[in-house]
Amino acid sequence: MPTYNKLVRDRIPEIIELSGKTYNTRLLTEDEYIIEINKKMHEELAEYEGTETPDDAIEELADLLELIHASLAHYGASFEDLEKVRIEKAEKRGGFDEQIFLIDVQDDAL
C-alpha cells in the first residue's frame, strides 16, 4: 500500500473511491495547510521544470496557479489583490518581457 502523506486536490478521495480502492485522510490545521501548500508548490515547480512539451508546461502551470489561489485564500486575499500587487511591481521594476539576463554590476564609485 503506497503512502503519500501530502496535500491532494479535493476530489482525489472520490476518484480513489470510484476506482474501488480505500484510503485514509485527515484534515489539516491552518498552520499545517500553508506548510503543505508550500511543499506542493515546490513539487509542482519541479514537475514544471521537467516538462518537455508546451501542453505539459501549461498543465503544471495550472497546478501552480491552483496553489496560488489556495494560498491567497489562506491569507485572506483575492486574485485581484495579487494582480494589483503584480501590476504595481511591474510599473516600478518592469516585467520579464524583454528577457534581460544581468551578468554583473560594477561599483564605479570605488
C-alpha positions in Angstrom: 0.0 0.0 0.0 1.6 3.3 -1.1 2.0 6.0 1.5 1.7 9.6 0.2 1.5 12.0 3.2 0.8 15.0 1.0 -1.8 17.6 0.2 -4.1 16.5 -2.6 -6.9 18.1 -4.6 -10.3 18.0 -3.1 -11.8 15.3 -5.4 -8.9 12.8 -5.2 -10.6 10.8 -2.4 -13.7 10.5 -4.6 -11.6 9.4 -7.5 -9.8 6.8 -5.4 -13.1 5.5 -4.1 -14.6 5.3 -7.7 -11.6 3.1 -8.6 -12.6 0.6 -6.0 -9.8 1.4 -3.6 -9.9 2.6 0.0 -7.9 5.4 1.5 -7.1 7.3 4.7 -7.1 11.0 5.0 -7.3 13.7 7.7 -8.0 17.4 7.6 -5.0 19.7 8.1 -4.9 22.6 10.6 -4.4 26.0 9.1 -0.7 26.0 10.1 -0.2 22.6 8.5 -2.2 23.6 5.5 0.1 26.5 4.5 3.2 24.3 5.1 1.7 21.7 2.8 0.7 24.2 0.2 4.3 25.4 0.1 5.6 21.8 -0.2 3.2 21.2 -3.0 4.3 24.3 -4.8 7.9 23.0 -4.8 6.6 19.7 -6.1 4.7 21.3 -8.9 7.5 23.6 -9.8 9.9 20.7 -10.1 7.3 19.0 -12.4 7.0 22.2 -14.4 10.8 22.4 -14.8 10.8 18.8 -16.1 8.2 19.2 -18.8 9.1 18.6 -22.4 6.1 20.0 -24.2 4.2 23.2 -24.1 1.0 21.3 -23.2 2.7 19.7 -20.2 4.2 23.0 -19.1 0.7 24.6 -19.2 -0.7 21.7 -17.2 1.9 22.2 -14.5 1.4 26.0 -14.5 -2.3 25.4 -13.9 -1.4 23.3 -10.9 0.8 26.1 -9.6 -1.9 28.6 -10.2 -4.4 26.5 -8.2 -1.9 26.5 -5.3 -1.6 30.3 -5.6 -5.4 30.6 -5.3 -5.3 28.3 -2.2 -2.5 30.4 -0.7 -4.4 33.7 -1.4 -7.5 32.3 0.3 -5.4 31.2 3.3 -4.1 34.8 3.6 -7.5 36.3 3.2 -6.6 37.9 -0.2 -8.1 37.6 -3.6 -6.6 37.0 -7.0 -7.5 40.6 -7.8 -5.3 41.7 -4.8 -2.4 39.7 -6.1 -2.9 41.1 -9.6 -2.9 44.6 -8.2 0.5 44.0 -6.5 1.9 42.4 -9.6 0.9 45.4 -11.7 2.4 47.8 -9.1 5.7 45.9 -9.2 5.7 45.8 -13.0 5.2 49.5 -13.1 8.1 50.2 -10.7 10.5 47.5 -11.8 9.2 46.2 -15.1 8.2 42.7 -16.1 10.2 40.0 -17.8 9.1 40.5 -21.4 12.5 41.8 -22.6 14.3 38.6 -21.5 17.2 40.6 -19.9 19.9 38.5 -18.2 22.0 40.5 -15.7 25.6 39.3 -15.7 27.2 41.6 -13.2 27.3 45.2 -11.8 30.5 47.2 -11.2 30.6 49.7 -8.4 32.4 52.6 -10.2 32.3 54.8 -7.0 35.2 52.9 -5.5 
